[in-house]
Amino acid sequence: MAADLDFQTATMAKVFADQGHYEKAAEIYRRLLKHKPHRQDLAVALAELEKRITEAGPKPEDGLVSLFGEWVELVFKYKRLRYLKAVKKRL
């Protein structure tokens, strides 16, 4: 988890927000604030994003994109598991 923080910066969160990925940007700001609660600029940016998220409301396609992502991830895990089982049988 600490390694993830190395790549999650306020700049990255701003880029996500500018692209309209408010939830992802807010997630990054929340993680950064956990480790740096004194950063007022992060708290302000997060508050602005949460206001945008609330005003925008949920997008119907977000659920489908999320489900598709989960499905793809499960397919890869399944294939990896089958491969490992085959290797185990050979041993």
C-alpha positions as CSV (number, residue, x, y, z in Angstrom):
1,M,0.0,0.0,0.0
2,A,2.9,2.4,0.7
3,A,4.3,1.7,-2.7
4,D,0.9,2.9,-4.2
5,L,1.3,6.2,-2.4
6,D,4.5,6.8,-4.2
7,F,2.6,7.1,-7.5
8,Q,-0.5,8.8,-6.1
9,T,0.2,12.5,-6.0
10,A,-1.9,15.6,-5.9
11,T,-0.9,16.3,-9.5
12,M,-2.2,12.9,-10.5
13,A,-5.4,13.5,-8.6
14,K,-5.8,16.9,-10.4
15,V,-5.2,15.2,-13.8
16,F,-8.0,12.6,-13.0
17,A,-10.3,15.4,-11.9
18,D,-9.6,17.5,-15.1
19,Q,-10.5,14.4,-17.1
20,G,-13.8,14.0,-15.3
21,H,-12.7,11.0,-13.2
22,Y,-13.9,12.6,-10.0
23,E,-14.2,9.4,-7.9
24,K,-10.6,8.3,-8.7
25,A,-9.3,11.8,-7.9
26,A,-11.2,11.9,-4.7
27,E,-9.8,8.5,-3.7
28,I,-6.3,9.7,-4.2
29,Y,-6.9,12.8,-2.2
30,R,-8.4,10.8,0.7
31,R,-5.3,8.5,0.7
32,L,-3.0,11.4,0.7
33,L,-4.9,13.1,3.5
34,K,-4.6,10.0,5.6
35,H,-0.8,10.3,5.6
36,K,-0.7,14.1,5.5
37,P,-3.7,15.4,7.4
38,H,-2.1,18.9,7.8
39,R,-2.3,19.6,4.0
40,Q,-5.1,22.1,3.7
41,D,-4.7,22.3,-0.1
42,L,-5.6,18.6,-0.3
43,A,-8.6,19.0,2.0
44,V,-9.9,21.9,-0.1
45,A,-9.4,20.0,-3.4
46,L,-11.2,17.0,-1.9
47,A,-14.1,19.1,-0.7
48,E,-14.5,20.7,-4.2
49,L,-14.4,17.3,-5.8
50,E,-17.0,15.9,-3.4
51,K,-19.3,18.8,-4.3
52,R,-18.9,18.1,-8.0
53,I,-19.6,14.4,-7.4
54,T,-22.7,15.2,-5.4
55,E,-24.0,17.7,-8.1
56,A,-23.3,15.3,-11.0
57,G,-25.0,12.3,-9.4
58,P,-24.3,8.7,-10.4
59,K,-23.7,7.8,-14.0
60,P,-25.5,4.7,-15.2
61,E,-22.6,3.6,-17.3
62,D,-20.2,3.6,-14.3
63,G,-21.8,0.5,-13.0
64,L,-21.3,-1.3,-16.3
65,V,-17.7,-0.2,-16.6
66,S,-17.0,-1.4,-13.1
67,L,-18.7,-4.7,-13.7
68,F,-16.8,-5.3,-16.9
69,G,-13.5,-4.5,-15.2
70,E,-14.3,-7.0,-12.4
71,W,-15.2,-9.6,-15.0
72,V,-12.0,-9.2,-16.9
73,E,-10.0,-9.4,-13.7
74,L,-11.8,-12.6,-12.7
75,V,-11.2,-14.1,-16.1
76,F,-7.4,-13.5,-15.7
77,K,-7.5,-14.9,-12.2
78,Y,-9.3,-18.0,-13.4
79,K,-6.9,-18.6,-16.2
80,R,-4.0,-18.2,-13.8
81,L,-5.5,-20.6,-11.4
82,R,-6.0,-23.2,-14.2
83,Y,-2.4,-22.8,-15.2
84,L,-1.2,-23.2,-11.6
85,K,-3.3,-26.3,-11.2
86,A,-1.8,-27.8,-14.4
87,V,1.7,-27.1,-13.2
88,K,1.0,-28.6,-9.8
89,K,-0.3,-31.8,-11.5
90,R,3.0,-32.1,-13.4
91,L,5.0,-31.9,-10.2
